[in-house]
Amino acid sequence: MNPDHRPTRRAVLRQALASAAVLTLAGCSEDKPAPSAPDPNNPFGVGADSVLDVAVADGRSGDTKVPLELYKQKFPQATATVVALPQLATALQPRFDAGNPPDVVHNSGPDQLALSNLVAGNGLSDLAPLLKAPSWDRPQRTVGDSLVPGTLESGSYDGTARAIPYVATVHAIWYSAPLFERRGWEVPRSWTELIRTAITLKAKGLAPFTFAGAHPYYILEPILTQAAKSGGHEVMVALDNLEDGAWHHPGLQSALKAFGELSSRGLVLKGSHDLDHTASQTRFLTGKAAFLPCGNWLENEMAKVLPKGFGLTALAIPPLDDAKLPNGVHVAFEQPVVLAEKAPNPAGGAEFIRAMLSAPAASAYAATTNTLTVVRGAYDSEQASTAVRSAGKLLDLAGDQVIRWYFDRWYPTLAQTAADATGAFMAGALTSAEWSNRLQKAADTLKQDKSVPKYRRD
């Protein structure tokens, strides 16, 4: 065969999934025999004695134990190896450049591959065939249907899915459920209830809130979340797209007013404006404050300080009245899994990712890492911690109200300006109008700067 006419790896995967449709059409013709339909248990046609090469960041090799076991159970004669690399990008970028990449990469850790560069160099496969394949353990739905809403947006480039984020980081307000139960305190479900509960806590001698004032992005995050809950997805789309007047949106003003009330009423632990993330989290976990806004990495990051029986529990930002996204929760999709375009074993690579996105594999990942995956419902096992289960419930409840923004990733300078302005606002050094004016000016300046690449989202 002329090498210029060899089918691409993407075409191989597409052909496997198209066979069933071709079978139906061919059945109407007497001239050509119908091709055999793909095996639903092996939709990509993995060879029995094939060789699979998977690369992960060092310290993550155990995370792929279950999908590796599932894969080997199905293909006992196949060779499948997971290699943990201390410096992922340093080790793998030369292999991609040389056209000899591993089949699958779980891109995590401090030394991650720059996926946008790989996409630009046609280094990553189109994952549409994988997403259309039946789920490993729930064949009545596709792989794509088994993922939580919003998963694929951050892994898509020009509308094509090139990566599947594996981890869903849920941002929430954290509290001790056993403490609230013992004291008979109300767990707030609206902002009005939150203020009422906070006043009660203060009267009992417990500071209601603390946050990492030294890193004010920690308080900017819940303000942005509240703004989206109040004004809808359009608020974050406008910020991401650098739209005119975006930072003056009424949803942002409502969120600023709500959080400003926490400071003005003295409902924030004294000294919080000077605390870094570790110090604020330690004060929360040692009973100095009742609530802390943070991502669900909190449990892992503070494992040595977390008291036994604390019952770390996630609470969604309580919505304001007439919120458009009352169940909204901010989720950051991270640690993407990719299939190399020049993978030696594309069928095996796609099948391994399919195993990773099964409920058994995702549940095991959640239980062993205290981290949520993007697989629907795969975080409610008895082995999962209270923190993971509670964050998972927020994710399930949110559905299509999952809140996302990207300007902090696309334009880090603007994100830092927003964080600094928010710290000043919470300290009383800026009014809400001054906050909006400062950030709109920064966004407008950025928009006019032709040296900075611009991005858009729908």
C-alpha positions as CSV (number, residue, x, y, z in Angstrom):
1,M,0.0,0.0,0.0
2,N,1.2,3.5,-0.8
3,P,2.1,5.0,2.6
4,D,0.4,8.3,1.4
5,H,-2.9,6.3,1.2
6,R,-2.8,4.5,4.5
7,P,-5.9,5.0,6.6
8,T,-5.2,7.4,9.5
9,R,-5.7,6.2,13.1
10,R,-8.7,8.4,13.4
11,A,-10.2,6.8,10.3
12,V,-9.6,3.3,11.9
13,L,-11.6,4.3,14.9
14,R,-14.3,5.9,12.8
15,Q,-14.6,2.9,10.6
16,A,-15.1,0.6,13.6
17,L,-18.1,2.6,14.8
18,A,-19.5,3.1,11.3
19,S,-19.6,-0.6,10.6
20,A,-23.0,-1.0,12.2
21,A,-24.5,1.8,10.2
22,V,-23.0,0.4,7.0
23,L,-24.4,-3.0,7.8
24,T,-27.9,-1.6,7.9
25,L,-27.5,0.2,4.6
26,A,-25.7,-2.7,2.9
27,G,-28.6,-5.0,3.9
28,C,-30.7,-3.2,1.2
29,S,-28.3,-4.2,-1.5
30,E,-27.9,-7.6,-3.1
31,D,-24.6,-6.6,-4.8
32,K,-22.3,-6.3,-1.8
33,P,-22.0,-8.5,1.3
34,A,-22.7,-6.7,4.5
35,P,-19.6,-6.1,6.8
36,S,-19.8,-7.6,10.2
37,A,-21.1,-5.3,13.0
38,P,-18.6,-4.2,15.6
39,D,-18.5,-6.2,18.8
40,P,-20.1,-3.9,21.5
41,N,-17.6,-5.3,24.0
42,N,-14.7,-4.4,21.6
43,P,-16.0,-1.6,19.4
44,F,-12.6,-0.5,18.2
45,G,-11.4,-4.0,17.3
46,V,-8.5,-4.3,19.7
47,G,-6.1,-7.1,18.6
48,A,-5.9,-9.9,21.1
49,D,-2.1,-9.8,21.2
50,S,-1.7,-6.0,20.8
51,V,0.7,-3.8,22.7
52,L,-0.5,-0.8,24.6
53,D,1.6,2.1,26.0
54,V,0.1,4.5,28.6
55,A,2.0,7.3,30.2
56,V,1.0,9.1,33.4
57,A,2.7,11.5,35.8
58,D,4.7,10.0,38.6
59,G,2.5,9.5,41.6
60,R,-0.5,8.8,39.4
61,S,0.4,5.3,38.3
62,G,-1.8,3.8,41.0
63,D,-4.8,5.8,39.7
64,T,-4.9,3.7,36.6
65,K,-4.8,0.4,38.4
66,V,-8.5,-0.4,37.9
67,P,-8.7,0.5,34.2
68,L,-5.5,-1.4,33.6
69,E,-7.1,-4.5,35.4
70,L,-10.3,-4.1,33.3
71,Y,-8.3,-3.9,30.1
72,K,-6.2,-7.0,30.9
73,Q,-9.3,-8.9,31.9
74,K,-10.8,-8.3,28.5
75,F,-7.6,-8.8,26.6
76,P,-5.5,-11.3,28.6
77,Q,-3.1,-12.0,25.8
78,A,-2.4,-8.3,25.2
79,T,0.6,-6.4,26.6
80,A,-0.5,-3.2,28.5
81,T,2.0,-1.1,30.3
82,V,1.5,2.1,32.4
83,V,4.7,4.1,32.8
84,A,4.8,6.8,35.5
85,L,7.1,9.7,34.6
86,P,8.5,12.2,37.1
87,Q,8.6,14.9,34.3
88,L,5.9,14.1,31.9
89,A,6.4,16.8,29.2
90,T,10.2,16.6,29.4
91,A,10.0,12.9,28.7
92,L,7.1,12.8,26.2
93,Q,7.5,15.9,24.0
94,P,10.5,14.5,22.2
95,R,8.6,11.3,21.5
96,F,5.7,13.3,20.0
97,D,8.1,15.3,17.9
98,A,9.7,12.1,16.6
99,G,6.4,10.6,15.7
100,N,6.7,7.8,18.4
101,P,4.3,8.9,21.1
102,P,2.7,6.6,23.7
103,D,-0.9,5.6,22.8
104,V,-2.5,7.3,25.8
105,V,-1.4,10.2,28.1
106,H,-3.0,11.2,31.3
107,N,-1.8,14.8,31.4
108,S,-1.3,15.8,35.0
109,G,1.3,16.9,37.5
110,P,3.6,19.9,37.5
111,D,5.2,19.2,34.1
112,Q,2.3,18.8,31.8
113,L,2.3,18.7,28.0
114,A,1.2,21.8,26.2
115,L,-1.9,20.3,24.5
116,S,-2.6,23.4,22.4
117,N,0.8,23.0,20.8
118,L,0.2,19.3,20.1
119,V,-3.2,20.2,18.6
120,A,-1.5,22.8,16.4
121,G,0.9,20.1,15.2
122,N,-1.8,17.5,14.6
123,G,-0.6,15.4,17.4
124,L,-3.9,14.5,19.1
125,S,-6.7,12.3,17.7
126,D,-10.3,13.4,17.3
127,L,-12.1,11.7,20.1
128,A,-15.6,11.9,18.6
129,P,-15.6,8.1,17.7
130,L,-14.7,7.3,21.3
131,L,-17.4,9.5,22.7
132,K,-20.0,7.9,20.4
133,A,-19.0,4.4,21.5
134,P,-21.0,2.5,24.1
135,S,-20.0,3.0,27.7
136,W,-17.8,0.3,29.1
137,D,-20.2,-0.7,31.9
138,R,-23.4,1.0,30.8
139,P,-23.8,0.1,27.1
140,Q,-27.2,1.6,26.9
141,R,-25.5,5.0,26.9
142,T,-22.5,6.3,25.0
143,V,-19.2,7.3,26.6
144,G,-20.1,11.0,25.9
145,D,-23.5,10.6,27.7
146,S,-21.8,9.2,30.8
147,L,-19.9,12.4,31.4
148,V,-21.1,15.3,33.5
149,P,-22.2,18.4,31.6
150,G,-19.5,20.8,30.6
151,T,-16.7,18.2,30.5
152,L,-15.9,18.4,26.9
153,E,-15.8,22.1,26.4
154,S,-12.4,22.6,27.9
155,G,-10.9,19.7,25.9
156,S,-12.3,20.9,22.6
157,Y,-10.3,22.9,20.0
158,D,-12.2,24.6,17.2
159,G,-15.2,22.4,18.0
160,T,-13.3,19.1,17.9
161,A,-12.8,17.0,21.1
162,R,-9.1,16.4,21.4
163,A,-8.9,15.8,25.2
164,I,-11.2,14.5,27.9
165,P,-10.6,16.1,31.3
166,Y,-10.7,13.3,33.9
167,V,-11.0,15.4,37.1
168,A,-13.8,17.7,38.0
169,T,-12.7,20.2,40.7
170,V,-15.8,21.4,42.5
171,H,-15.6,24.8,44.3
172,A,-17.9,25.3,47.3
173,I,-18.2,26.6,50.8
174,W,-17.0,24.0,53.3
175,Y,-18.3,23.3,56.8
176,S,-18.3,20.6,59.4
177,A,-21.7,18.7,59.2
178,P,-21.3,17.0,62.6
179,L,-20.6,20.4,64.3
180,F,-23.8,21.9,62.7
181,E,-25.8,18.9,63.7
182,R,-24.6,18.9,67.3
183,R,-25.3,22.6,67.7
184,G,-28.6,22.6,65.8
185,W,-27.4,25.3,63.4
186,E,-29.2,25.8,60.2
187,V,-27.4,24.8,57.0
188,P,-28.2,27.8,54.7
189,R,-29.8,27.2,51.3
190,S,-30.3,30.8,50.4
191,W,-28.2,33.9,50.9
192,T,-30.7,35.3,53.3
193,E,-30.4,32.1,55.4
194,L,-26.6,32.3,55.2
195,I,-26.6,35.8,56.7
196,R,-29.0,34.7,59.4
197,T,-26.9,31.7,60.3
198,A,-23.7,33.8,60.2
199,I,-25.2,36.2,62.7
200,T,-26.2,33.3,65.0
201,L,-22.6,31.9,64.8
202,K,-21.1,35.3,65.6
203,A,-23.3,35.6,68.6
204,K,-22.1,32.2,69.8
205,G,-18.5,33.4,69.6
206,L,-17.6,31.6,66.3
207,A,-16.4,33.6,63.3
208,P,-18.7,32.7,60.4
209,F,-16.2,33.0,57.6
210,T,-12.5,33.0,56.8
211,F,-10.7,33.1,53.4
212,A,-7.1,33.4,52.0
213,G,-6.9,37.2,51.8
214,A,-3.2,37.0,50.9
215,H,-4.3,35.2,47.7
216,P,-7.5,37.0,46.9
217,Y,-8.4,34.8,44.0
218,Y,-9.8,32.5,46.7
219,I,-12.6,35.1,47.4
220,L,-12.9,36.2,43.8
221,E,-13.9,32.7,42.9
222,P,-17.1,32.6,45.0
223,I,-18.0,36.1,44.0
224,L,-17.8,35.1,40.3
225,T,-19.8,32.0,41.1
226,Q,-22.5,34.0,42.8
227,A,-22.6,36.4,39.8
228,A,-23.2,33.6,37.4
229,K,-25.9,32.0,39.7
230,S,-27.6,35.4,39.8
231,G,-27.2,36.5,36.1
232,G,-26.8,33.2,34.3
233,H,-24.1,31.7,32.1
234,E,-24.1,34.9,30.0
235,V,-22.1,36.7,32.8
236,M,-19.1,34.4,32.4
237,V,-19.4,34.2,28.6
238,A,-19.2,38.1,28.5
239,L,-16.1,38.1,30.8
240,D,-14.4,35.5,28.8
241,N,-15.1,37.1,25.5
242,L,-14.0,40.6,26.7
243,E,-17.3,42.1,25.8
244,D,-17.9,45.8,26.3
245,G,-19.3,46.5,29.8
246,A,-19.0,42.9,30.9
247,W,-17.6,43.8,34.4
248,H,-20.6,46.1,35.0
249,H,-23.1,43.3,34.6
250,P,-25.9,43.5,37.3
251,G,-25.1,39.9,38.4
252,L,-21.6,41.0,39.4
253,Q,-22.9,44.0,41.3
254,S,-25.4,41.8,43.2
255,A,-22.6,39.3,44.1
256,L,-20.3,42.1,45.2
257,K,-23.0,43.6,47.4
258,A,-23.7,40.1,49.0
259,F,-20.1,39.4,49.8
260,G,-19.4,42.9,50.9
261,E,-22.1,42.5,53.5
262,L,-20.0,39.7,55.1
263,S,-17.3,42.3,55.7
264,S,-19.5,45.2,56.7
265,R,-21.4,43.1,59.2
266,G,-18.2,41.8,60.8
267,L,-18.9,38.2,59.7
268,V,-15.3,37.4,58.6
269,L,-12.6,36.2,61.0
270,K,-10.3,39.1,62.0
271,G,-7.0,38.9,60.1
272,S,-8.4,36.9,57.2
273,H,-7.2,39.5,54.8
274,D,-3.6,38.7,55.6
275,L,-3.9,34.9,55.7
276,D,-2.5,32.6,53.0
277,H,-4.4,29.6,51.8
278,T,-2.8,27.2,54.3
279,A,-3.3,29.5,57.3
280,S,-6.9,30.2,56.5
281,Q,-7.6,26.5,56.0
282,T,-5.9,25.6,59.2
283,R,-8.0,28.1,61.1
284,F,-11.2,26.7,59.6
285,L,-10.2,23.1,60.4
286,T,-9.2,24.0,64.0
287,G,-12.6,25.6,64.7
288,K,-11.8,29.2,64.4
289,A,-14.3,29.8,61.6
290,A,-17.4,27.9,60.4
291,F,-17.2,28.4,56.7
292,L,-14.4,28.4,54.1
293,P,-14.7,28.9,50.3
294,C,-12.3,26.5,48.5
295,G,-12.0,23.8,45.9
296,N,-12.4,20.2,46.8
297,W,-8.6,19.8,46.8
298,L,-9.0,21.0,50.5
299,E,-9.2,17.4,51.8
300,N,-6.0,16.2,50.3
301,E,-4.1,19.4,50.9
302,M,-4.9,19.5,54.6
303,A,-4.9,15.8,55.3
304,K,-2.4,16.1,58.1
305,V,-4.4,18.8,59.9
306,L,-7.9,17.5,59.2
307,P,-9.4,16.3,62.5
308,K,-10.8,12.8,62.7
309,G,-14.6,12.9,62.5
310,F,-14.6,16.5,61.2
311,G,-17.1,15.6,58.5
312,L,-15.8,18.0,55.8
313,T,-18.9,18.8,53.7
314,A,-19.4,20.9,50.6
315,L,-22.2,23.5,50.4
316,A,-23.0,25.3,47.1
317,I,-22.8,29.1,47.3
318,P,-26.3,29.9,48.6
319,P,-28.2,31.7,45.8
320,L,-29.6,35.2,45.9
321,D,-33.3,35.8,45.3
322,D,-34.4,35.2,41.7
323,A,-31.2,33.5,40.8
324,K,-31.1,32.2,37.2
325,L,-28.8,29.3,38.2
326,P,-30.0,28.4,41.7
327,N,-28.2,25.0,41.7
328,G,-25.1,26.3,39.9
329,V,-21.7,25.3,41.1
330,H,-18.3,26.3,39.7
331,V,-16.4,23.3,38.3
332,A,-12.9,23.3,36.9
333,F,-12.2,20.4,34.5
334,E,-8.6,19.3,34.7
335,Q,-6.1,16.5,34.1
336,P,-7.0,15.7,30.5
337,V,-6.6,12.3,28.9
338,V,-5.5,12.2,25.3
339,L,-5.0,9.7,22.5
340,A,-2.0,10.4,20.2
341,E,-2.8,10.8,16.5
342,K,0.3,8.7,15.7
343,A,-0.5,6.1,18.4
344,P,0.9,2.7,17.4
345,N,-2.2,1.1,18.9
346,P,-5.1,3.6,18.5
347,A,-7.8,0.9,19.0
348,G,-6.2,-0.2,22.3
349,G,-5.7,3.4,23.4
350,A,-9.3,4.3,22.8
351,E,-10.4,1.1,24.6
352,F,-8.2,2.0,27.6
353,I,-9.7,5.5,27.8
354,R,-13.2,3.9,27.6
355,A,-12.2,1.7,30.6
356,M,-11.0,4.8,32.5
357,L,-14.4,6.4,31.9
358,S,-16.3,3.4,33.4
359,A,-18.0,3.7,36.7
360,P,-15.8,1.1,38.4
361,A,-12.6,2.8,37.4
362,A,-13.8,6.3,38.2
363,S,-15.2,5.3,41.5
364,A,-11.9,3.7,42.5
365,Y,-10.1,6.9,41.4
366,A,-12.4,9.0,43.6
367,A,-12.0,6.7,46.6
368,T,-8.2,6.5,46.4
369,T,-7.4,10.1,45.5
370,N,-10.3,12.0,47.2
371,T,-10.9,13.6,43.8
372,L,-14.0,13.7,41.7
373,T,-13.9,12.4,38.1
374,V,-16.1,13.5,35.2
375,V,-18.0,10.3,35.2
376,R,-21.6,10.8,36.3
377,G,-22.4,9.4,39.7
378,A,-19.0,7.7,40.1
379,Y,-18.3,9.4,43.5
380,D,-21.0,8.0,45.7
381,S,-19.4,4.7,46.8
382,E,-19.1,3.8,50.4
383,Q,-15.3,4.0,50.0
384,A,-15.5,7.7,49.1
385,S,-15.0,10.3,51.8
386,T,-17.7,12.6,53.0
387,A,-16.1,15.5,51.2
388,V,-16.1,13.7,47.9
389,R,-19.6,12.4,48.2
390,S,-21.0,15.9,49.2
391,A,-19.1,17.6,46.3
392,G,-20.4,14.9,44.0
393,K,-24.0,15.6,45.0
394,L,-23.5,19.2,44.2
395,L,-22.2,18.3,40.8
396,D,-25.2,16.0,40.1
397,L,-27.6,18.6,41.3
398,A,-26.1,21.3,39.1
399,G,-26.6,19.4,35.9
400,D,-26.5,21.9,33.0
401,Q,-26.1,24.7,35.6
402,V,-22.4,23.8,36.0
403,I,-20.5,27.2,35.9
404,R,-17.3,27.6,34.0
405,W,-15.0,30.5,33.0
406,Y,-11.7,30.6,31.2
407,F,-10.5,34.2,31.3
408,D,-8.2,33.4,34.2
409,R,-6.5,30.7,32.1
410,W,-6.5,32.7,28.9
411,Y,-5.5,36.1,30.4
412,P,-3.7,35.6,33.7
413,T,-2.7,39.2,34.0
414,L,-6.4,40.2,33.9
415,A,-7.1,37.5,36.5
416,Q,-4.5,38.9,38.8
417,T,-5.9,42.4,38.4
418,A,-9.4,41.0,39.3
419,A,-8.0,39.2,42.3
420,D,-6.1,42.2,43.6
421,A,-9.2,44.4,43.2
422,T,-11.4,41.9,45.0
423,G,-9.0,41.8,47.9
424,A,-9.1,45.6,48.1
425,F,-12.9,45.5,47.9
426,M,-13.3,43.0,50.7
427,A,-10.9,45.1,52.8
428,G,-13.1,48.2,52.2
429,A,-10.6,50.0,50.1
430,L,-12.7,49.9,46.9
431,T,-16.4,50.4,46.3
432,S,-18.3,48.0,44.0
433,A,-18.4,50.7,41.4
434,E,-14.7,51.3,41.6
435,W,-14.1,47.6,41.4
436,S,-16.1,47.3,38.2
437,N,-14.5,50.4,36.7
438,R,-11.0,49.2,37.4
439,L,-11.6,45.7,35.9
440,Q,-13.5,47.0,32.8
441,K,-10.6,49.3,32.1
442,A,-8.2,46.4,32.4
443,A,-10.3,44.3,30.1
444,D,-10.7,47.0,27.5
445,T,-6.9,47.6,27.5
446,L,-6.3,43.9,27.0
447,K,-8.9,43.7,24.2
448,Q,-7.0,46.4,22.3
449,D,-3.6,44.8,22.9
450,K,-2.8,43.0,19.6
451,S,0.2,41.3,21.1
452,V,-2.0,39.1,23.2
453,P,-3.9,36.2,21.4
454,K,-7.7,36.4,22.0
455,Y,-10.1,33.5,22.5
456,R,-13.8,33.1,22.4
457,R,-16.4,30.8,23.7
458,D,-20.1,30.3,23.0
